[in-house]
Amino acid sequence: MTGKEKLKTAVLPIILLIIILILAGVLLAHFGVPQRAFNKIRALSDKEVTVYEEKVDIEGLEDPFTIIFIADAHICLCDDRDAEVKDICASRYKEFERFSKGSEKNFSIVMDYVRKENPDLVIFGGDIADEATYASIEYIEKEINKLKCPYLFLMGNHDFAYGSEYFSDKAYTDYFTRYDSLNEDKDGCQIKEYDDFAILLLDDQNNQVCEETLDAIIELKEKGKEVIIAEHVPILPLYEETDIVERTNEVWGGDENGKSRVLMGDEAIYPKGATRYLVSFASEDDGLVRLLLAGHIHFYHRDKINNNGVQVTAKPAFERGIVKVTLY
């Protein structure tokens, strides 16, 4: 056999294999294959993290300060310690498994990225767990304890949900407290103060902020430092027209009047007391709020909230999304 014949013999199977793969792809696309199957194939090698970058000018800040914001991992692991919600967690686990490797594995991929970046601060913006099960919380603690940088942890609506216990008294007394090792705040509101700026961290309290927020805002105004707000539920911006209501209604459905069910504001979840004051505080032109970070709605969105500040919602961690903020 000549050299050309040998080469032809070796190449032909490769060409046939390529043709077969192309035809298989065309047939699969034509007849339809569950997205989950494509996601699982893609996830074998896909470890990409989607990073939305934001830069914020802080007056007087000498050295850049980096913050990574992570929300909506929706980890739903469960064992016999929480047998009464095991079926719910199994069902929810399958739901989030549609997004490639599953929520806890994607959270680990996100955390690997964060540890390599080693920012000055990590903020966990709520719904890191899907139910307040011991297995989920222990998994979260294990990943967070690997960090070498400081972190802040706030609570979302799912973090302390437990089956039918959702914003109930029992949810607050029995399941909210399971996060005591992660969540330093016990009142739903805390201020983390730095030399040139402050972070106002707010837990989700039945789609409202707690009354202690009012005192915190008054304190921040007296100090006069520029403010980064981090919370789970976004506000409806007042500064300019936005499509955030339409977008959230497309995903989550609006109420009977077309208002958003997943935002805080007059055309959304009606803000009471401190919540109304928070929306006004964030909306003040030439005010202190430079950035509001939120999750909850499960897609990235960016809006002006005043003439100097923006609100950014994070793509969910179960889809490997984060927001990276550089203060300068």
Order of alpha helices (4+ residues) and beta strands (2+ residues): alpha-alpha-beta-beta-alpha-alpha-beta-alpha-beta-beta-beta-alpha-beta-alpha-alpha-beta-beta-beta-beta
